[in-house]
Amino acid sequence: MPFPARRALALAAALVLAPLAHAAAPLKPCRVDGIPTELQCGSLERPLDPARPDGVKVDIHYLVVPALARNKQPDAVLLLAGGPGQSAIKVAARVLPRLSRLNNRRDLVFIDQRGTGKSAPLDCPDDSKLSVAEQLEPAAQMRRIDECRATLEKLPYGKDGGLRFFTTTLAMQDMEAVRERLSVPQWNLVGASYGTRAAVEYLRLFPTKVRRTVIDGVAPPDMVLPASFSTDGQAALDKLFEAHAKTHPELRADWQKLLASLPRSVSVQQPLTGVAERFSVDRDLVMRSVRGPLYQPALAAALPAAIHAAASEANFAPLFGLTTAFGSSPSMRLAMGMHFSVICAEDASRIAESKDAPGADFRTVDAEMYARVCKAWPRGDVAPDFYKIPPAPSPVLVLSGGADPATPPRHGEHVAQALGAGHPERVQHIVVAEAGHGVMPVGCMRDLIFRFIDAKRDAAALPQDAACATRIPRPVAFQPVQAAK
């Protein structure tokens, strides 16, 4: 979620550009969008395919925000970005306010995972200014994905099946190489969304190189993402209906009325360009439009009014406006080529094995979409052990939002139990009942995370008291302002 710009600016203005005491290789001054002062950047050449060290190489880019204090701690904080497909460096300005207290005595490190940002990017063209129908209509999406894949396969690191070498496992090997380059003895991992899967894999591969771990909005390695989208999205939608039953008793009826009216021709203005357009809306298009706002309770609070407008007035502008608002920030855009390289390798082949029952409204639209994309997308190799979660070697803080439509508490609980096997005192699972996708920005959570990582002894790191966050209520439903008659 967005943070006030002045907070990021105030933090950045206080940063001191000093050489890393533990750096084994020189870093050079650099600038990052949203941060007005110079930071430190570096890159590391890595083989695209580890089995062919003399073959194609990719550069892994990283950003270091130096600790403010001279007597800093040696264990840096590593942010593992979400998606899959998000650039860690591009979200640095948004994340810094959450980690400002940790940055007093610890370096913060942001690594663009292979396939994202500047690290052998697998970007697809930005479609935010396309017509609403082109953005959301499945056939148009498929055409753009096919065109993007064909373009990426012409890149030096995309040729000859190169898209197979962007899996989570290979990416975590890159992260380990960066740790060695910076001579960081141990990371404190902070992973969000897909970054939680990355963190769990790093823990599995390099257990002695992690001091503390925070995973927020947990996407387990054995989670079949396309199939779980339907199950978890439906649960979040049903919870929305229940939460607003008193203030909007007609909400469920409006929803059923809306679905029963489809397909239908509608006219709306493209939210970014303002250009009016007419197109046909079907059930799948409406389900895709509802999903995005569910990620953020502040946006979801406007869904009752948007659903009512669409069902009773045939006014779809509020609904599609909310869809465009979600993820509209450039820093939140995903490298969709990397996204599909990860999902097609790690999840798509297991869709048929999933035990998640499709949601009554969401059905199997997402699973079908990914199955279609992954038929043609090159798939990397995934070791069977990737899907196993070993006991945690060090303290882990697991965070879940109760209203999250993508990574709700059931996934966090599953991972917490696996990580805590044999040593349950090493793991704590905190559920913020009315939070959406991502708990770190909520209330006092950044201070809680600071206390967890900063604790000198493992025994003092957990448990943490999260009452200051767990009692935060859901935002009240948005009420449109009616002009006086």
C-alpha positions as CSV (number, residue, x, y, z in Angstrom):
1,M,0.0,0.0,0.0
2,P,1.2,3.5,-0.6
3,F,3.0,5.5,2.0
4,P,3.2,9.3,2.4
5,A,5.9,10.6,0.2
6,R,7.2,12.9,2.9
7,R,8.1,9.9,5.1
8,A,10.2,8.3,2.3
9,L,11.8,11.7,1.6
10,A,12.6,12.3,5.3
11,L,14.2,8.9,5.7
12,A,16.2,9.2,2.4
13,A,17.5,12.7,3.4
14,A,18.9,11.2,6.5
15,L,20.9,8.4,4.8
16,V,24.6,8.6,5.0
17,L,26.6,7.4,2.0
18,A,29.4,5.5,3.6
19,P,31.3,2.5,2.3
20,L,30.2,-0.9,3.6
21,A,32.6,-2.1,6.2
22,H,32.0,-5.7,5.2
23,A,31.9,-5.2,1.4
24,A,34.2,-7.5,-0.5
25,A,33.7,-5.7,-3.8
26,P,33.3,-2.0,-4.6
27,L,29.8,-0.5,-4.8
28,K,29.2,2.7,-6.8
29,P,26.9,5.6,-6.0
30,C,23.5,5.5,-7.6
31,R,20.1,7.0,-7.5
32,V,16.7,5.3,-7.3
33,D,13.3,6.8,-8.2
34,G,11.5,8.2,-5.1
35,I,14.7,8.6,-3.1
36,P,16.4,11.9,-3.5
37,T,19.9,11.0,-2.1
38,E,22.6,8.8,-3.5
39,L,22.7,5.2,-2.4
40,Q,25.0,2.3,-3.3
41,C,24.5,-0.1,-6.2
42,G,26.3,-3.1,-7.5
43,S,25.9,-6.0,-9.9
44,L,27.1,-9.6,-10.1
45,E,27.5,-11.7,-13.2
46,R,25.8,-15.1,-12.9
47,P,25.4,-18.1,-15.3
48,L,21.9,-18.3,-16.7
49,D,22.1,-22.1,-16.5
50,P,24.3,-23.2,-13.5
51,A,25.0,-26.5,-15.4
52,R,26.7,-24.4,-18.1
53,P,29.0,-21.9,-16.2
54,D,30.7,-20.9,-19.5
55,G,27.4,-20.3,-21.2
56,V,25.0,-17.3,-21.3
57,K,25.5,-14.9,-18.4
58,V,23.0,-12.5,-16.7
59,D,23.8,-9.6,-14.4
60,I,22.1,-9.5,-11.0
61,H,21.6,-6.0,-9.8
62,Y,21.3,-4.9,-6.2
63,L,20.8,-1.8,-4.1
64,V,22.3,-1.2,-0.6
65,V,20.9,1.4,1.7
66,P,23.7,1.8,4.3
67,A,22.9,1.8,8.0
68,L,22.9,5.2,9.6
69,A,24.9,4.3,12.7
70,R,28.7,3.8,12.5
71,N,28.5,0.9,15.0
72,K,26.1,-1.0,12.8
73,Q,25.2,-4.7,13.1
74,P,26.7,-7.1,10.5
75,D,23.5,-8.9,9.7
76,A,21.8,-7.0,6.8
77,V,18.1,-7.1,6.0
78,L,17.3,-8.5,2.6
79,L,13.9,-7.7,1.0
80,L,12.4,-10.4,-1.1
81,A,9.8,-8.9,-3.5
82,G,6.4,-10.2,-4.5
83,G,4.7,-11.1,-7.7
84,P,6.3,-13.2,-8.8
85,G,7.7,-10.5,-11.1
86,Q,8.2,-7.5,-8.9
87,S,11.4,-5.5,-8.9
88,A,12.8,-5.2,-5.3
89,I,14.8,-2.0,-6.3
90,K,11.7,-0.3,-7.8
91,V,9.7,-0.8,-4.5
92,A,12.6,0.4,-2.3
93,A,11.1,3.9,-1.8
94,R,7.8,2.4,-0.8
95,V,9.3,-0.1,1.7
96,L,11.9,2.2,3.3
97,P,9.4,3.7,5.8
98,R,8.5,0.3,7.0
99,L,12.1,-0.6,7.7
100,S,13.4,2.8,8.9
101,R,14.1,1.7,12.5
102,L,16.0,-1.4,11.3
103,N,18.0,0.9,8.9
104,N,19.5,2.7,11.9
105,R,21.9,-0.1,12.6
106,R,21.5,-2.5,9.6
107,D,22.1,-2.2,5.9
108,L,19.0,-2.8,3.8
109,V,19.6,-4.8,0.6
110,F,17.2,-4.9,-2.4
111,I,18.1,-7.4,-5.1
112,D,16.3,-7.5,-8.4
113,Q,15.6,-11.2,-8.8
114,R,16.6,-12.6,-12.1
115,G,13.8,-11.7,-14.6
116,T,12.9,-8.4,-12.9
117,G,14.1,-4.8,-12.8
118,K,17.5,-4.6,-14.3
119,S,18.4,-8.3,-13.8
120,A,17.8,-9.9,-17.2
121,P,14.3,-8.4,-17.3
122,L,11.4,-10.4,-18.7
123,D,9.0,-7.5,-19.1
124,C,5.9,-7.5,-21.2
125,P,4.5,-4.2,-22.7
126,D,2.5,-2.0,-20.2
127,D,-1.2,-2.3,-21.0
128,S,-2.5,0.2,-18.4
129,K,-3.5,2.7,-21.1
130,L,-5.3,0.1,-23.3
131,S,-9.0,0.1,-23.4
132,V,-10.8,-1.5,-20.4
133,A,-12.0,-4.4,-22.6
134,E,-8.5,-5.1,-23.9
135,Q,-7.0,-5.0,-20.4
136,L,-9.5,-7.5,-19.0
137,E,-10.9,-9.5,-21.9
138,P,-9.3,-13.0,-21.7
139,A,-8.8,-13.5,-25.5
140,A,-7.0,-10.2,-25.8
141,Q,-4.9,-11.0,-22.8
142,M,-3.8,-14.3,-24.3
143,R,-2.8,-12.6,-27.6
144,R,-0.6,-10.2,-25.7
145,I,1.0,-13.0,-23.7
146,D,1.8,-15.0,-26.8
147,E,3.3,-12.0,-28.4
148,C,5.3,-11.2,-25.3
149,R,6.7,-14.7,-25.1
150,A,7.7,-14.7,-28.7
151,T,9.6,-11.4,-28.1
152,L,11.3,-12.6,-24.9
153,E,12.5,-15.8,-26.7
154,K,14.6,-13.6,-29.0
155,L,16.6,-12.1,-26.1
156,P,20.1,-13.4,-25.5
157,Y,18.9,-15.0,-22.2
158,G,15.6,-16.1,-23.7
159,K,16.8,-18.0,-26.7
160,D,17.0,-21.8,-26.8
161,G,14.7,-22.3,-23.9
162,G,16.3,-19.7,-21.8
163,L,13.0,-18.8,-20.1
164,R,13.4,-22.1,-18.2
165,F,16.1,-20.7,-16.0
166,F,14.1,-18.2,-13.9
167,T,12.8,-20.5,-11.2
168,T,12.8,-19.6,-7.5
169,T,15.6,-22.1,-6.7
170,L,18.0,-20.5,-9.2
171,A,17.1,-17.0,-8.0
172,M,17.9,-17.9,-4.4
173,Q,21.3,-19.2,-5.5
174,D,21.8,-15.7,-7.0
175,M,20.8,-14.2,-3.6
176,E,23.4,-16.4,-1.9
177,A,26.1,-15.2,-4.4
178,V,25.3,-11.6,-3.6
179,R,25.5,-12.3,0.2
180,E,29.0,-13.8,-0.4
181,R,30.0,-10.8,-2.6
182,L,28.9,-8.4,0.2
183,S,30.5,-10.5,2.9
184,V,27.2,-10.5,4.9
185,P,27.5,-13.3,7.5
186,Q,23.8,-13.8,7.8
187,W,20.6,-12.2,6.3
188,N,17.5,-11.1,8.1
189,L,15.0,-12.1,5.4
190,V,11.8,-10.1,4.9
191,G,9.6,-11.6,2.2
192,A,6.1,-10.4,1.1
193,S,3.6,-12.4,-1.0
194,Y,5.7,-14.5,-3.5
195,G,8.7,-13.3,-1.6
196,T,7.6,-15.6,1.2
197,R,8.0,-18.6,-1.1
198,A,11.4,-17.3,-2.0
199,A,12.3,-16.9,1.7
200,V,11.2,-20.5,2.5
201,E,13.3,-21.7,-0.4
202,Y,16.4,-19.7,0.7
203,L,15.9,-21.2,4.2
204,R,15.8,-24.7,2.7
205,L,18.9,-24.2,0.6
206,F,21.0,-22.1,3.0
207,P,19.7,-22.6,6.5
208,T,22.9,-21.4,8.3
209,K,22.9,-18.1,6.4
210,V,19.7,-16.8,7.9
211,R,19.4,-15.1,11.3
212,R,15.7,-14.1,11.4
213,T,12.8,-14.4,8.8
214,V,9.6,-12.4,8.4
215,I,7.1,-13.7,5.8
216,D,4.0,-11.7,5.1
217,G,1.1,-13.0,3.1
218,V,2.4,-16.6,2.7
219,A,2.6,-18.4,-0.6
220,P,3.9,-21.8,0.3
221,P,6.0,-23.8,-2.3
222,D,3.4,-26.5,-2.3
223,M,0.6,-24.1,-2.9
224,V,-0.9,-24.5,-6.4
225,L,-1.4,-20.8,-7.1
226,P,-3.8,-20.8,-10.1
227,A,-6.2,-23.3,-8.3
228,S,-6.0,-21.6,-4.9
229,F,-6.9,-18.2,-6.5
230,S,-10.5,-19.4,-6.9
231,T,-10.8,-20.9,-3.4
232,D,-9.2,-17.9,-1.6
233,G,-10.8,-15.3,-3.8
234,Q,-14.2,-16.7,-3.1
235,A,-13.6,-16.8,0.7
236,A,-12.5,-13.1,0.6
237,L,-15.6,-12.1,-1.4
238,D,-17.9,-14.0,0.9
239,K,-16.3,-12.3,3.9
240,L,-16.8,-8.9,2.3
241,F,-20.6,-9.6,1.9
242,E,-20.8,-10.7,5.6
243,A,-18.8,-7.6,6.8
244,H,-21.2,-5.2,5.1
245,A,-24.5,-7.1,5.6
246,K,-25.8,-4.6,8.1
247,T,-25.0,-1.4,6.1
248,H,-25.8,-3.0,2.7
249,P,-28.4,-5.7,3.3
250,E,-29.1,-5.8,-0.4
251,L,-25.4,-6.5,-1.4
252,R,-25.8,-10.3,-2.0
253,A,-29.0,-9.7,-4.0
254,D,-27.2,-7.0,-6.0
255,W,-24.4,-9.4,-6.7
256,Q,-26.6,-12.1,-7.9
257,K,-28.6,-9.6,-10.0
258,L,-25.4,-8.4,-11.6
259,L,-24.2,-11.9,-12.5
260,A,-27.6,-12.8,-13.9
261,S,-27.6,-9.8,-16.2
262,L,-24.4,-10.9,-18.0
263,P,-23.3,-10.8,-20.7
264,R,-24.3,-7.3,-21.6
265,S,-23.1,-4.3,-23.5
266,V,-21.9,-1.4,-21.4
267,S,-20.3,2.0,-21.9
268,V,-17.6,3.3,-19.6
269,Q,-14.7,5.8,-19.7
270,Q,-11.2,4.4,-19.6
271,P,-10.1,5.5,-16.0
272,L,-6.6,6.7,-17.1
273,T,-7.4,8.2,-20.5
274,G,-11.0,9.3,-20.0
275,V,-11.9,8.0,-23.4
276,A,-15.5,6.6,-23.6
277,E,-15.8,3.0,-24.9
278,R,-18.5,0.4,-25.4
279,F,-17.8,-3.3,-25.0
280,S,-19.4,-6.5,-23.9
281,V,-19.1,-7.6,-20.2
282,D,-19.3,-11.3,-19.3
283,R,-19.1,-13.2,-16.0
284,D,-15.3,-13.8,-16.3
285,L,-14.7,-10.1,-16.9
286,V,-16.7,-9.1,-13.8
287,M,-14.8,-11.7,-11.6
288,R,-11.5,-10.4,-12.8
289,S,-12.6,-6.8,-12.0
290,V,-13.7,-7.7,-8.4
291,R,-10.5,-9.6,-7.5
292,G,-8.1,-6.7,-7.5
293,P,-9.9,-4.4,-5.0
294,L,-10.2,-7.3,-2.6
295,Y,-6.4,-7.2,-2.0
296,Q,-6.7,-3.8,-0.3
297,P,-9.5,-3.3,2.3
298,A,-9.5,0.4,1.6
299,L,-10.4,-0.3,-2.1
300,A,-12.7,-3.2,-1.2
301,A,-14.8,-0.8,1.0
302,A,-16.0,0.8,-2.3
303,L,-17.1,-2.6,-3.8
304,P,-20.6,-2.6,-2.3
305,A,-21.4,0.8,-3.9
306,A,-19.7,-0.3,-7.2
307,I,-21.6,-3.6,-7.3
308,H,-24.9,-1.7,-6.6
309,A,-24.2,0.8,-9.4
310,A,-23.5,-2.0,-11.9
311,A,-26.5,-4.1,-10.9
312,S,-29.1,-1.4,-10.5
313,E,-28.0,1.4,-12.8
314,A,-25.9,-0.5,-15.4
315,N,-23.1,1.8,-14.4
316,F,-19.9,-0.1,-14.6
317,A,-17.5,2.8,-14.3
318,P,-17.0,2.5,-10.5
319,L,-16.2,-1.2,-10.7
320,F,-13.7,-0.9,-13.6
321,G,-12.3,2.3,-11.9
322,L,-11.4,0.3,-8.8
323,T,-9.8,-2.4,-10.9
324,T,-7.6,0.1,-12.6
325,A,-6.7,1.8,-9.2
326,F,-5.3,-1.5,-7.9
327,G,-1.7,-1.9,-9.0
328,S,-1.6,1.2,-11.1
329,S,1.7,2.4,-9.6
330,P,4.6,1.7,-11.9
331,S,6.6,0.3,-9.0
332,M,3.9,-2.4,-8.5
333,R,3.9,-3.6,-12.1
334,L,5.2,-7.1,-12.6
335,A,7.6,-8.5,-15.2
336,M,5.0,-10.9,-16.6
337,G,7.6,-13.0,-18.4
338,M,9.3,-13.8,-15.1
339,H,5.9,-14.3,-13.5
340,F,4.9,-17.0,-16.0
341,S,8.4,-18.6,-16.0
342,V,8.0,-19.2,-12.2
343,I,4.3,-20.2,-12.1
344,C,4.5,-22.5,-15.2
345,A,7.5,-24.3,-13.7
346,E,6.4,-24.5,-10.1
347,D,2.6,-24.6,-10.1
348,A,0.9,-25.2,-13.4
349,S,1.9,-28.8,-13.8
350,R,0.2,-29.5,-10.4
351,I,-3.1,-27.9,-11.1
352,A,-4.8,-31.3,-11.6
353,E,-3.5,-32.5,-8.2
354,S,-4.8,-29.5,-6.3
355,K,-7.3,-30.3,-3.5
356,D,-8.7,-26.7,-3.5
357,A,-12.3,-26.6,-4.4
358,P,-13.2,-23.9,-7.0
359,G,-15.2,-21.0,-5.6
360,A,-18.9,-20.8,-6.5
361,D,-18.4,-17.5,-8.3
362,F,-14.8,-17.5,-9.4
363,R,-15.0,-21.1,-10.7
364,T,-11.9,-22.2,-12.7
365,V,-11.2,-19.2,-14.8
366,D,-7.7,-18.5,-13.4
367,A,-6.6,-22.2,-13.5
368,E,-7.8,-22.3,-17.1
369,M,-5.9,-19.2,-18.0
370,Y,-2.6,-20.3,-16.6
371,A,-3.0,-23.8,-18.1
372,R,-3.5,-22.2,-21.5
373,V,-0.4,-19.9,-21.1
374,C,1.8,-22.7,-19.7
375,K,1.1,-25.0,-22.6
376,A,3.5,-22.9,-24.7
377,W,5.7,-21.4,-22.0
378,P,9.1,-23.1,-21.5
379,R,9.2,-24.8,-18.1
380,G,12.1,-25.1,-15.8
381,D,13.1,-28.1,-13.7
382,V,11.9,-28.2,-10.1
383,A,13.4,-30.6,-7.6
384,P,10.9,-32.6,-5.5
385,D,12.4,-31.2,-2.3
386,F,11.3,-27.7,-3.4
387,Y,7.8,-28.6,-2.3
388,K,8.9,-29.7,1.2
389,I,9.1,-27.3,4.1
390,P,11.8,-28.3,6.6
391,P,11.8,-27.2,10.2
392,A,13.1,-23.6,10.7
393,P,16.7,-23.4,11.8
394,S,16.1,-19.9,13.3
395,P,13.1,-17.7,14.4
396,V,10.4,-17.0,11.9
397,L,7.6,-14.5,12.1
398,V,4.6,-15.4,9.9
399,L,2.0,-12.7,9.1
400,S,-1.4,-13.2,7.5
401,G,-4.3,-10.9,6.7
402,G,-7.7,-12.4,7.4
403,A,-9.3,-10.7,4.4
404,D,-6.5,-11.6,2.0
405,P,-7.9,-13.0,-1.3
406,A,-4.6,-14.5,-2.4
407,T,-2.6,-15.7,0.7
408,P,-5.1,-16.0,3.6
409,P,-4.2,-17.4,7.0
410,R,-4.8,-21.0,6.0
411,H,-1.5,-20.9,4.0
412,G,0.3,-19.1,6.8
413,E,-0.8,-21.7,9.3
414,H,0.3,-24.5,7.1
415,V,3.8,-23.0,6.8
416,A,4.0,-22.1,10.5
417,Q,3.3,-25.7,11.5
418,A,5.9,-27.1,9.1
419,L,8.6,-24.6,10.1
420,G,7.8,-25.1,13.8
421,A,8.0,-28.9,13.7
422,G,10.1,-30.0,16.6
423,H,10.7,-26.4,17.8
424,P,7.3,-24.6,17.9
425,E,8.9,-21.8,19.9
426,R,10.8,-20.7,16.9
427,V,7.7,-19.7,14.9
428,Q,4.9,-17.3,15.6
429,H,1.9,-16.9,13.3
430,I,0.1,-13.5,13.6
431,V,-3.3,-13.0,11.9
432,V,-4.6,-9.5,11.5
433,A,-8.3,-10.4,10.9
434,E,-9.3,-7.4,8.8
435,A,-6.1,-6.8,6.9
436,G,-5.8,-7.7,3.2
437,H,-2.8,-8.8,1.2
438,G,0.2,-7.6,3.2
439,V,0.2,-6.9,7.0
440,M,3.5,-5.1,7.4
441,P,2.0,-1.6,6.6
442,V,-0.8,-2.0,9.2
443,G,-0.6,0.0,12.4
444,C,2.2,-0.9,14.7
445,M,3.5,-3.9,12.6
446,R,6.7,-2.2,11.6
447,D,7.7,-1.6,15.2
448,L,6.8,-5.3,16.0
449,I,9.1,-6.4,13.1
450,F,11.9,-4.2,14.4
451,R,11.7,-5.7,17.8
452,F,11.7,-9.2,16.4
453,I,14.8,-8.7,14.2
454,D,16.6,-6.5,16.7
455,A,16.3,-8.8,19.7
456,K,19.8,-9.9,20.6
457,R,18.8,-13.5,21.6
458,D,16.6,-15.9,19.7
459,A,14.7,-16.6,22.9
460,A,13.7,-12.9,23.2
461,A,12.6,-12.6,19.5
462,L,9.4,-14.5,20.0
463,P,6.6,-14.3,20.9
464,Q,5.7,-10.7,20.0
465,D,2.6,-8.9,21.2
466,A,0.5,-7.9,18.2
467,A,-2.7,-6.7,19.9
468,C,-2.1,-3.2,18.6
469,A,-2.6,-4.5,15.0
470,T,-5.0,-7.4,15.4
471,R,-7.8,-5.2,16.9
472,I,-7.8,-2.8,13.9
473,P,-11.3,-2.9,12.3
474,R,-12.2,-3.3,8.6
475,P,-12.7,0.1,6.8
476,V,-16.4,1.0,6.7
477,A,-18.1,0.8,3.3
478,F,-17.8,3.8,1.0
479,Q,-21.0,5.8,0.6
480,P,-21.2,7.8,-2.6
481,V,-22.0,11.5,-2.1
482,Q,-25.4,12.4,-3.5
483,A,-25.8,15.8,-5.0
484,A,-28.6,17.9,-3.4
485,K,-31.7,18.1,-5.5
